[in-house]
Amino acid sequence: MRPDEPPAAARRAIPALAALVLVAALLRLPWLTAEGLWFDEVFSVVLASQDLPELIRRALGDQTNPPGFYLLLWGWVRVGSFDEAWLRLLPALAGILTPSAVGLVARALGGSWRSVLLAGTLAAASPLLLAMSLEVRAYAPLALLATVGLLLALRVATRGDSRGGTRGGTRGGTRGGTRATLAALVLTDLLLVSLHYFGALAILAQFAVLADARVAPGRRMAVARTLILAALPAALLLGGWLLAVIDTAPEGRLASNASWIPESGWRGVLRFATHHAIGDLDYRSAAVVLGALLGAALLFSLVRDARARVAALAALIPLVTVLVADAITPRALWVPRYLVFTIPPLLVALALGIERLGIERLGTARSGHVRDLVASTLAGWALVAGLHDIRARPQKPDWTRVLTELARGAPTTLCVNEPFVGLPFEYYAIRERLAVRVLDMRRCESGAGRSWVVYRPGTESSLGAVVARGARLGPRVSLETELPPTEARPLDWPRR
């Protein structure tokens, strides 16, 4: 792992990292097919089903994120299939690897194997990291690549001098290793911005490595220049995509698909740091305790520990940037899943803070026992909270069951008022080969068999579109779905 560590410590690397992979896999793989796909996931699959020019055109038209994940999924389904287990295996694999990457960051920042296992276990069970590992979206790969990017930036900053060399006979080998690390960082940065706009914030977080005590003050400017050069291709790629989005956006519709984001406030920040990052089992008292523990670890890292400071800053730089942008711009940006990549460094800072608790006056043996007790208690809590969150969070709909109950074997027309409701119905009707057609409510018409209008509660005003076309509305029926919640009403069309 590190040149200065004893062989006995190095031998712990493989079993420790393998244990983290195993724990992460056990928390993810059994749930690959437990739920159906919701709108965002169906959108990913629909784009991945197109040919490449159409994929790019649709991504531009939706003003969605850069198409990196859709391109990755495009290749993934052509290697395998559109089966839900195979679709979800792609983000699950990223989620399974992330805890090991988190452990490597903790080790690179001077943590013991206790810190490696604690940080990795927290990442394996983190509710938001867990949830995103089971979504066919870019967030799990984003968290993994952001963690890898931070690790590579640490190696670039702390290996050799600014030109990648050292003194003496190992100069050439070190230079080659540094160049390979730099090339890997350039590639990682390109992938980050291809997955999500917030990938740019993950790259910005890499500059936290300048706070590492191992980086001499005289070298920090050279390291900063190296990180900027590594990020330049990613900046050009992201800039090109943004220009294309602006050029193709209809007048007055730029960024219109982000209008749904609600204001968060500090309550949202606290919920992110506890419920989403570690898991509070929905207990307010637990959230307060975990928030205080995480806050103390961050404060300790920032003030007392120059190496743990890197992890704290890597998490805080993107979080504070988004909070400031929320405050000075008219559009809200705080969305927990967009910020999932900040959870790994948060957990590293927490693990290092526990590792370096100021309890040495208890004696070496007793202080070690206290740290072990705190670490094992927190790890156990996280595992229980992660399992609880899997069962407690809103379940994605079983669209096949819902469609089958609506159609009951007859040709069926579904009239919907928004793509958020209609796209999953349309996708599953095609996949299950059901005689169901999905129409926009404003163009709804009578068809053979049964007719329903389907909508989200709170959007009932849109039902006037079908009433104006002569349809009579039947009684309301809850479809008992989440993401989105939906209701339906049968339609009785006048005979022609």
C-alpha positions, -999 to 999 in steps of 0.1 A, spaced: 0 0 0 26 26 11 63 24 7 69 30 45 44 5 59 56 -29 73 50 -61 53 25 -73 80 3 -42 74 5 -46 36 -7 -82 39 -39 -69 55 -49 -50 23 -63 -78 3 -86 -93 30 -97 -59 42 -107 -47 7 -122 -81 -1 -143 -79 30 -156 -45 20 -165 -58 -15 -184 -87 1 -204 -66 25 -213 -41 -3 -223 -70 -26 -245 -86 1 -263 -53 6 -270 -48 -31 -272 -79 -52 -303 -95 -35 -324 -65 -44 -316 -61 -81 -351 -72 -92 -371 -63 -60 -387 -32 -77 -397 -20 -111 -381 9 -129 -393 44 -122 -395 73 -147 -358 84 -146 -346 48 -150 -370 41 -178 -357 73 -195 -322 59 -192 -332 26 -208 -352 43 -236 -322 64 -246 -299 33 -244 -323 15 -268 -317 41 -296 -290 42 -321 -261 65 -311 -272 97 -332 -307 94 -318 -294 89 -283 -274 121 -285 -303 140 -301 -327 130 -274 -303 138 -246 -298 173 -261 -335 178 -265 -342 169 -229 -314 192 -217 -304 163 -195 -269 156 -183 -241 148 -207 -248 115 -222 -219 95 -207 -241 72 -186 -265 66 -215 -236 56 -237 -223 33 -210 -257 17 -207 -260 15 -245 -229 -7 -245 -240 -26 -214 -273 -38 -228 -257 -49 -260 -233 -71 -241 -262 -84 -220 -299 -76 -223 -327 -53 -211 -335 -76 -183 -340 -56 -150 -314 -76 -132 -288 -69 -159 -297 -32 -161 -293 -28 -123 -261 -48 -122 -243 -19 -139 -248 7 -111 -247 -21 -85 -211 -30 -95 -201 7 -91 -217 7 -57 -199 -26 -47 -165 -12 -57 -170 22 -40 -164 11 -4 -130 -3 -13 -121 30 -30 -133 48 1 -110 26 22 -81 33 0 -86 71 4 -87 66 42 -54 46 40 -38 72 17 -46 99 43 -28 80 70 -56 60 85 -51 26 101 -68 -5 89 -95 2 116 -102 35 97 -102 17 63 -128 -8 75 -149 17 93 -150 42 63 -156 13 39 -184 -2 60 -201 31 64 -199 36 26 -212 0 20 -243 7 42 -248 44 35 -286 48 26 -280 71 -3 -251 52 -17 -272 20 -13 -302 35 -30 -282 49 -59 -265 15 -64 -300 1 -73 -310 29 -98 -303 27 -135 -288 62 -134 -254 79 -133 -252 85 -96 -234 53 -84 -207 55 -111 -204 92 -103 -197 84 -66 -171 57 -75 -153 79 -101 -152 109 -77 -136 87 -50 -111 73 -75 -104 109 -88 -97 121 -52 -73 91 -47 -55 98 -80 -52 135 -71 -36 126 -38 -11 104 -55 -3 132 -81 1 157 -53 23 136 -29 45 115 -53 78 130 -63 82 167 -72 60 187 -95 77 172 -126 70 137 -114 106 129 -105 126 123 -73 163 124 -65 185 94 -71 183 63 -91 145 57 -89 137 90 -107 128 74 -140 105 47 -125 87 73 -103 83 96 -133 67 69 -153 44 60 -124 34 96 -119 27 100 -157 4 70 -156 -14 84 -125 -18 117 -142 -32 100 -174 -56 81 -152 -67 113 -135 -73 130 -169 -95 100 -180 -114 100 -147 -121 138 -149 -134 133 -185 -157 105 -173 -170 126 -144 -182 154 -165 -196 130 -191 -219 115 -164 -233 145 -147 -230 183 -146 -220 180 -109 -190 160 -120 -174 194 -123 -178 199 -86 -162 165 -80 -132 177 -100 -132 210 -80 -131 189 -48 -98 173 -59 -80 206 -51 -85 197 -14 -53 177 -17 -34 210 -16 -42 210 21 -23 177 26 7 183 50 29 161 27 26 188 0 54 212 6 43 249 5 67 255 -23 51 228 -44 15 237 -40 14 260 -69 30 234 -92 5 208 -79 -24 232 -85 -12 237 -121 -10 200 -126 -45 195 -114 -58 223 -136 -41 208 -167 -56 174 -158 -90 190 -156 -87 210 -188 -99 183 -213 -129 177 -190 -137 215 -190 -135 215 -228 -159 185 -230 -184 199 -206 -182 234 -222 -189 219 -256 -219 200 -244 -233 231 -227 -229 251 -259 -248 224 -278 -276 224 -252 -279 262 -254 -279 261 -292 -306 235 -295 -329 247 -266 -362 262 -276 -365 299 -268 -374 304 -231 -371 267 -223 -334 265 -212 -331 245 -179 -368 242 -177 -365 206 -166 -348 217 -134 -378 238 -122 -390 210 -99 -361 212 -75 -374 225 -41 -356 248 -17 -337 228 9 -324 251 37 -302 239 66 -327 213 75 -320 196 42 -283 198 49 -287 181 83 -309 154 67 -282 148 40 -255 145 66 -274 120 88 -304 103 71 -288 101 37 -251 96 46 -252 73 76 -288 65 84 -307 76 114 -335 50 115 -359 79 112 -352 88 149 -348 126 155 -326 120 185 -303 97 164 -301 124 137 -290 149 163 -263 126 177 -250 116 143 -250 152 131 -230 162 162 -205 134 157 -200 142 120 -197 179 128 -171 172 155 -152 150 131 -152 176 104 -142 204 128 -114 182 142 -102 174 107 -102 210 96 -85 224 127 -62 196 141 -53 171 113 -37 183 81 -43 150 63 -78 143 75 -85 179 64 -82 167 28 -113 145 32 -133 172 50 -126 198 23 -133 173 -5 -168 170 9 -173 206 20 -161 223 -12 -190 209 -34 -216 212 -6 -208 248 2 -206 257 -35 -241 244 -40 -254 262 -9 -239 295 -21 -253 290 -56 -288 283 -40 -285 315 -21 -275 338 -50 -294 323 -79 -331 320 -85 -330 283 -91 -325 257 -64 -297 231 -70 -297 211 -38 -307 175 -47 -292 148 -24 -286 123 -52 -268 149 -73 -244 153 -43 -240 116 -36 -203 119 -45 -196 140 -14 -206 111 10 -174 91 5 -151 119 17 -175 128 45 -173 92 58 -135 92 54 -133 123 75 -156 107 101 -135 75 103 -102 95 106 -117 117 133 -126 86 153 -92 71 147 -75 102 161 -97 107 191 -78 126 218 -79 98 244 -42 89 245 -41 97 282 -61 65 288 -30 46 278 -22 28 245 -42 -4 252 -73 13 267 -74 41 240 -73 14 213 -102 -5 230 -122 28 232 -116 35 195 -125 -1 186 -157 2 206 -167 35 190 -159 23 155 -176 -11 158 -207 6 173 -209 31 145 -203 4 119 -230 -18 134 -255 11 135 -247 19 99 -254 -17 87 -287 -18 106 -297 16 93 -288 6 57 -309 -25 59 -338 -5 74 -336 21 46 -339 -6 20 -372 -17 35 -385 17 46 -379 39 15 -408 44 -10 -410 14 -32 -409 17 -70 -441 6 -87 -447 -29 -101 -458 -15 -134 -465 -49 -149 -491 -56 -121 -506 -22 -124 -510 -24 -162 -524 -59 -160 -550 -49 -135 -560 -18 -156 -562 -38 -189 -577 -71 -176 -569 -88 -209 -587 -63 -231 -573 -36 -254 -569 -5 -232 -562 32 -237 -544 52 -210 -547 90 -212 -519 107 -192 -512 144 -185 -474 143 -184 -444 121 -195 -435 115 -159 -466 94 -156 -469 81 -191 -434 69 -200 -432 39 -175 -466 28 -187 -456 30 -223 -423 11 -217 -438 -17 -197 -467 -21 -222 -442 -26 -250 -420 -49 -229 -448 -71 -217 -465 -70 -251 -498 -58 -237 -525 -43 -259 -522 -9 -242 -517 24 -259 -507 56 -240 -519 89 -252 -514 125 -242 -545 137 -223 -550 166 -247 -552 142 -277 -571 114 -259 -598 96 -278 -620 66 -275 -606 33 -285 -615 -4 -285 -619 -19 -250 -613 0 -218 -602 36 -213 -586 52 -182 -572 86 -173 -541 83 -152 -525 113 -133 -506 123 -102 -527 135 -72 -527 173 -72 -529 175 -110 -566 169 -113 -571 202 -131 -557 186 -163 -587 162 -164 -607 190 -180 -590 182 -213 -608 148 -215 -641 162 -202 -639 189 -229 -637 161 -255 -669 145 -243 -657 118 -218 -674 112 -185 -652 104 -155 -658 74 -133 -648 70 -96 -613 76 -85 -590 45 -81 -557 47 -63 -531 27 -81 -510 25 -49 -478 35 -65 -448 57 -55 -423 74 -77 -447 87 -89 -479 82 -69 -507 78 -94 -545 76 -95 -568 65 -123 -604 71 -133 -623 51 -159 -635 70 -189 -669 66 -205 -668 80 -241 -700 89 -259 -710 65 -286 -706 77 -322 
